[in-house]
Amino acid sequence: MSVNDIIRAWSDPEYRSSLSAADLAALPESPVGAIELTDAELSQVVGAVQSGASVGCNTKTCVTTRGNSQQPCGSC
């Protein structure tokens, strides 16, 4: 298995599921550790919720959720 195939198997679940049992057995462990999180681990995730004071910028306007104001980008 080439280095590119190994990297693809680590990062692409669809490709990994297409590998034979022999290929999977020969696949080295990913250096980043587990690829998928359990439900218990996901319940501990912090930072996935937008706070009321968040500011976001798209290509045309900045949107501040506090006060719901919109201004041209660059003025945020």
URKA-V538384 format. One record per pair of residues at least 24 apart in sequence whose C-alpha atoms are under 10 Angstrom apart, sorted by the first residue. I is the first residue (numbers start at 1). GAP is how many residues later the second one is. D is the distance in Angstrom with one decimal. If there is no record, write none. Layout:
i->I gap->GAP d->D
i->I gap->GAP d->D
This chain:
i->1 gap->25 d->8.2
i->1 gap->26 d->8.1
i->6 gap->24 d->8.9
i->10 gap->24 d->9.8
i->10 gap->25 d->7.7
i->11 gap->24 d->8.0
